[in-house]
Amino acid sequence: MQKKHFLIEITLLCIIAVMGGIFLVSYINENKPEDEDYNKAFTNSYFLYAPPIPAELTFCGEPVPLDRYDVREALDRELLVNVYWQSNIILYCKRAYRYFPAIEAILKEQGIPEDFKYLALIESGLMNVVSPSKAVGFWQIMKSTGISYGLEINDEVDQRYSLSASTEAACKYLKNSYRQQGSWTAAAAAYNMGDGGYRRSAANQHTANYWDLLLNSETSRYVYRILAAKIILSNLPDYGIHLRIKDLYPPIPSKQIYIDTAVGNWVDFALSQGITYKQLRTFNPWIQSDHLSNKNHTSYTITLPLQEYSDYHKLISELSNKDDIIKKL
């Protein structure tokens, strides 16, 4: 009896499979003209272009030898990667609108060429990220390097997360690197691989010229990544990027206060300032604990959001006409 039922079930399954196959073939045949139209539309309407390479290019005022095939093709690679990684490049633009003005001001004050803002961009995407090697913040500073350049880094405070403090430390590093390497291009590469590593490579290969050095794969691409970011963000419409003011992330109105005493509880401190603990930590990411001992009575700058920060549309309307198209960042 069971064997009979089993045979009936197998027979029914075979009939269903055959009928399904007939239906599928019929469906495909019926939709073949539509598929052909789709393929034709795709072929006629979908275009990919090679991003344009500028006729001339400089980094920090130093010429980039675009007449060399290896330099040109290495730059072309990074332009292609960035232009066609659309979500990432648009996020670069959005964050750059918020953070570039603050970075530019510090670079200028410290005597560092403005092009180095693109180094911070490619290092972290302008986010306070932590790398697998434990480099931290917008400038991806290692703990030992940060301490050697004057940053406070401990269980309660980590100034690598402070945009102003970390940018100032990066400027000190770059100045020192420029003195050692002899050019801003080499200093940028050394920021990635370390000054010692760059000096050894230069000594072994009898040249300090970045464009002539055989380096590890990451550093070999590093300056080209910076250049690609500079080219694209300086000429947005030329690379198919059309953004309005209201598409970007505006700077958030804030004020600064100073403390030189201990803080028993940051939650209570935040509430006493009329903000939440989340807001306090968001605007002061260098805070790493729920309290601050401050035994040395160090003066700390606390950034507090102003009330206007919550009105996004007001922020945008005050910056510019909402339909303004951004040409460069």
C-alpha positions as CSV (number, residue, x, y, z in Angstrom):
1,M,0.0,0.0,0.0
2,Q,2.8,2.4,0.9
3,K,4.7,1.4,-2.2
4,K,1.6,2.3,-4.3
5,H,1.2,5.7,-2.7
6,F,4.9,6.3,-3.3
7,L,4.6,5.6,-7.0
8,I,1.6,7.8,-7.3
9,E,3.5,10.7,-5.6
10,I,6.5,10.2,-7.9
11,T,4.2,10.2,-11.0
12,L,2.5,13.5,-9.8
13,L,5.9,15.1,-9.2
14,C,7.0,14.2,-12.7
15,I,3.9,15.6,-14.3
16,I,4.3,18.8,-12.3
17,A,8.0,19.1,-13.4
18,V,7.1,18.5,-17.0
19,M,4.3,21.0,-16.9
20,G,6.5,23.5,-15.1
21,G,9.2,23.1,-17.8
22,I,6.6,23.7,-20.6
23,F,5.4,26.8,-18.8
24,L,8.9,28.1,-18.3
25,V,9.8,27.6,-21.9
26,S,6.6,29.2,-23.0
27,Y,7.3,32.1,-20.7
28,I,10.8,32.6,-22.0
29,N,9.6,32.4,-25.6
30,E,6.8,34.9,-25.0
31,N,9.2,37.3,-23.3
32,K,12.1,37.0,-25.8
33,P,11.1,40.1,-27.8
34,E,10.9,42.1,-24.5
35,D,14.4,40.8,-23.5
36,E,15.8,41.9,-26.8
37,D,14.3,45.3,-26.4
38,Y,15.7,45.5,-22.9
39,N,19.2,44.5,-24.1
40,K,19.0,47.0,-26.9
41,A,17.9,49.7,-24.4
42,F,20.7,48.8,-22.1
43,T,23.3,48.9,-24.9
44,N,22.0,52.2,-26.2
45,S,21.4,54.0,-22.9
46,Y,24.1,52.8,-20.5
47,F,27.5,54.5,-20.9
48,L,30.8,54.2,-19.1
49,Y,33.5,56.8,-19.6
50,A,37.1,57.0,-18.6
51,P,37.5,59.9,-16.1
52,P,39.5,62.8,-17.6
53,I,43.1,63.3,-16.5
54,P,44.0,66.9,-16.2
55,A,46.7,68.3,-18.5
56,E,48.7,69.6,-15.6
57,L,48.7,68.7,-11.9
58,T,50.5,69.7,-8.7
59,F,50.6,68.5,-5.2
60,C,51.4,71.2,-2.6
61,G,52.8,73.2,-5.5
62,E,55.1,70.4,-6.6
63,P,54.6,69.2,-10.3
64,V,53.2,65.7,-10.9
65,P,55.0,64.2,-13.9
66,L,51.9,63.3,-15.9
67,D,54.0,62.8,-19.1
68,R,55.3,59.5,-17.6
69,Y,53.2,56.5,-18.6
70,D,53.6,54.9,-15.1
71,V,52.5,58.0,-13.2
72,R,49.6,58.6,-15.6
73,E,48.3,55.0,-15.4
74,A,48.6,54.9,-11.6
75,L,46.6,58.1,-11.3
76,D,44.1,56.8,-13.8
77,R,43.5,53.7,-11.7
78,E,42.7,55.8,-8.6
79,L,40.4,58.1,-10.6
80,L,38.5,55.1,-11.9
81,V,38.2,53.5,-8.4
82,N,36.9,56.7,-6.9
83,V,34.6,58.0,-9.7
84,Y,32.8,54.7,-10.0
85,W,32.6,54.0,-6.3
86,Q,29.7,56.5,-6.3
87,S,28.4,56.0,-2.7
88,N,31.9,56.6,-1.2
89,I,32.8,59.6,-3.3
90,I,29.4,61.3,-2.5
91,L,30.0,60.6,1.2
92,Y,33.4,62.2,0.9
93,C,31.8,65.3,-0.6
94,K,29.1,65.5,2.1
95,R,31.6,65.2,5.0
96,A,34.1,67.5,3.4
97,Y,31.6,70.3,3.4
98,R,31.4,70.0,7.2
99,Y,35.0,69.4,8.1
100,F,37.2,70.9,5.4
101,P,36.8,74.5,6.7
102,A,38.1,73.6,10.1
103,I,41.0,71.5,8.7
104,E,41.9,74.2,6.2
105,A,42.1,76.9,8.9
106,I,44.5,74.8,11.0
107,L,46.7,73.8,8.1
108,K,47.0,77.5,7.1
109,E,47.8,78.5,10.7
110,Q,50.5,75.8,10.9
111,G,52.0,76.6,7.5
112,I,51.1,73.3,5.9
113,P,49.8,73.2,2.3
114,E,46.1,73.0,1.9
115,D,46.3,69.9,-0.3
116,F,47.0,67.8,2.9
117,K,43.3,68.0,3.7
118,Y,42.9,65.3,1.1
119,L,45.3,63.1,3.0
120,A,42.9,63.2,6.0
121,L,40.0,62.4,3.6
122,I,41.6,59.3,2.1
123,E,43.0,58.2,5.5
124,S,39.6,58.0,7.3
125,G,36.8,59.3,5.1
126,L,36.6,62.1,7.7
127,M,35.4,59.8,10.4
128,N,36.8,58.9,13.8
129,V,37.6,55.4,12.8
130,V,40.1,52.9,14.3
131,S,42.2,50.8,11.9
132,P,43.2,47.2,12.4
133,S,46.7,48.4,13.4
134,K,45.0,50.7,16.1
135,A,45.6,54.0,14.3
136,V,42.9,56.4,15.4
137,G,40.9,59.4,14.2
138,F,40.6,61.5,11.1
139,W,44.4,61.5,10.7
140,Q,44.9,57.8,11.7
141,I,47.5,58.4,14.3
142,M,49.2,55.6,16.2
143,K,49.4,55.9,20.0
144,S,53.2,56.2,20.2
145,T,53.2,58.8,17.4
146,G,50.4,60.8,19.0
147,I,52.2,60.9,22.4
148,S,55.5,62.0,20.8
149,Y,53.7,64.9,19.1
150,G,52.0,66.1,22.3
151,L,48.6,64.4,22.3
152,E,47.2,63.1,25.6
153,I,46.2,59.5,25.3
154,N,45.0,57.5,28.2
155,D,41.9,55.7,29.6
156,E,40.1,59.0,30.1
157,V,41.2,61.2,27.3
158,D,42.3,60.4,23.7
159,Q,43.0,63.5,21.7
160,R,43.5,61.6,18.5
161,Y,39.7,61.8,18.4
162,S,39.8,65.6,18.6
163,L,39.7,67.2,15.2
164,S,41.7,70.3,16.2
165,A,44.2,68.5,18.4
166,S,44.9,65.7,15.9
167,T,45.2,68.1,13.0
168,E,47.7,70.1,14.9
169,A,49.7,66.9,15.7
170,A,49.5,65.8,12.1
171,C,50.9,69.2,11.0
172,K,53.8,68.8,13.4
173,Y,54.5,65.4,11.9
174,L,54.3,66.6,8.3
175,K,56.7,69.6,9.0
176,N,59.2,67.2,10.5
177,S,58.8,64.8,7.7
178,Y,59.2,67.5,5.1
179,R,62.5,68.5,6.7
180,Q,63.7,64.9,6.5
181,Q,62.4,63.9,3.1
182,G,62.9,67.2,1.2
183,S,59.5,67.4,-0.5
184,W,55.8,67.5,0.4
185,T,55.2,64.6,-1.9
186,A,57.7,62.5,-0.1
187,A,56.3,63.7,3.2
188,A,52.9,62.5,2.2
189,A,54.2,59.0,1.3
190,A,56.2,58.9,4.5
191,Y,53.0,59.6,6.4
192,N,51.8,56.3,5.2
193,M,54.9,54.1,5.6
194,G,56.8,56.0,8.2
195,D,59.8,58.4,7.9
196,G,62.3,55.7,8.7
197,G,60.9,53.3,6.1
198,Y,60.9,56.0,3.5
199,R,64.5,57.0,4.3
200,R,65.7,53.4,4.0
201,S,64.0,53.0,0.7
202,A,65.4,56.2,-0.6
203,A,68.9,55.3,0.6
204,N,68.7,51.8,-0.9
205,Q,67.5,53.0,-4.3
206,H,69.6,56.2,-4.4
207,T,66.7,58.5,-4.9
208,A,64.2,60.3,-2.6
209,N,61.9,61.1,-5.5
210,Y,58.5,59.4,-4.8
211,W,57.8,59.0,-8.5
212,D,61.0,56.9,-9.0
213,L,60.8,54.7,-5.9
214,L,59.7,51.1,-5.8
215,L,57.6,51.0,-2.6
216,N,55.1,48.6,-0.9
217,S,51.8,48.4,-2.7
218,E,49.9,50.6,-0.3
219,T,52.4,53.4,-0.3
220,S,52.8,53.1,-4.1
221,R,49.1,54.0,-4.4
222,Y,49.0,56.4,-1.5
223,V,49.9,59.7,-3.1
224,Y,47.8,58.9,-6.2
225,R,44.8,58.3,-4.0
226,I,45.3,61.8,-2.5
227,L,45.6,63.3,-6.0
228,A,42.5,61.5,-7.2
229,A,40.5,62.9,-4.3
230,K,41.9,66.4,-5.0
231,I,41.1,66.2,-8.7
232,I,37.5,65.0,-8.2
233,L,36.5,67.2,-5.3
234,S,38.0,70.3,-7.0
235,N,36.1,69.6,-10.3
236,L,32.9,67.9,-9.2
237,P,30.7,68.4,-12.4
238,D,33.6,67.3,-14.6
239,Y,33.3,63.9,-12.9
240,G,29.6,63.6,-13.1
241,I,28.9,64.7,-9.5
242,H,26.0,67.1,-9.1
243,L,25.3,68.1,-5.5
244,R,23.2,70.9,-4.0
245,I,23.9,72.7,-0.7
246,K,21.0,70.8,0.8
247,D,22.5,67.5,-0.1
248,L,25.6,68.2,2.0
249,Y,26.4,68.0,5.7
250,P,26.5,71.5,7.1
251,P,28.8,72.6,9.9
252,I,26.9,72.4,13.2
253,P,26.6,75.6,15.3
254,S,28.4,75.2,18.6
255,K,30.2,77.0,21.4
256,Q,33.2,76.2,23.5
257,I,33.7,76.3,27.2
258,Y,36.8,75.5,29.2
259,I,37.3,73.4,32.3
260,D,40.4,72.8,34.4
261,T,38.9,70.8,37.2
262,A,37.9,67.2,37.6
263,V,34.5,66.0,36.4
264,G,33.0,63.4,38.6
265,N,30.4,62.3,36.1
266,W,30.1,63.3,32.5
267,V,26.4,62.4,32.4
268,D,25.6,64.9,35.1
269,F,27.9,67.5,33.5
270,A,26.1,67.1,30.2
271,L,22.7,67.6,31.8
272,S,23.9,70.6,33.6
273,Q,24.8,72.2,30.3
274,G,21.3,71.4,28.9
275,I,22.4,68.6,26.6
276,T,22.4,64.8,26.7
277,Y,25.4,62.6,27.4
278,K,25.2,61.3,23.8
279,Q,25.5,64.9,22.5
280,L,28.4,65.6,24.8
281,R,30.3,62.5,23.5
282,T,29.4,63.2,19.9
283,F,30.8,66.7,20.0
284,N,33.7,65.7,22.2
285,P,34.8,62.3,21.0
286,W,38.1,62.6,22.8
287,I,36.3,61.9,26.1
288,Q,36.9,58.2,26.7
289,S,35.5,57.6,30.2
290,D,32.4,58.5,32.3
291,H,34.6,60.8,34.4
292,L,37.7,63.0,34.3
293,S,40.3,62.9,37.1
294,N,42.3,65.9,35.8
295,K,44.8,65.7,38.7
296,N,47.1,68.2,36.9
297,H,44.3,70.8,36.3
298,T,44.8,70.7,32.6
299,S,42.5,73.1,30.7
300,Y,40.2,71.2,28.3
301,T,38.0,72.7,25.6
302,I,34.5,71.4,25.7
303,T,32.4,71.8,22.5
304,L,28.6,72.2,23.1
305,P,26.0,72.3,20.3
306,L,23.9,75.4,20.1
307,Q,20.1,75.0,20.0
308,E,20.0,75.7,16.3
309,Y,21.8,72.4,15.5
310,S,18.5,70.6,15.6
311,D,16.9,72.7,12.8
312,Y,18.5,71.1,9.7
313,H,16.5,73.0,7.2
314,K,17.3,76.3,8.9
315,L,21.0,75.4,8.8
316,I,20.9,74.8,5.1
317,S,18.9,77.9,4.2
318,E,21.2,80.1,6.1
319,L,24.3,78.8,4.2
320,S,23.1,79.4,0.7
321,N,20.3,79.2,-1.8
322,K,19.1,75.6,-1.5
323,D,19.3,75.0,-5.2
324,D,23.0,76.1,-5.5
325,I,25.0,73.4,-7.3
326,I,28.4,72.7,-5.6
327,K,31.2,73.1,-8.1
328,K,34.1,72.1,-5.9
329,L,35.0,71.4,-2.3
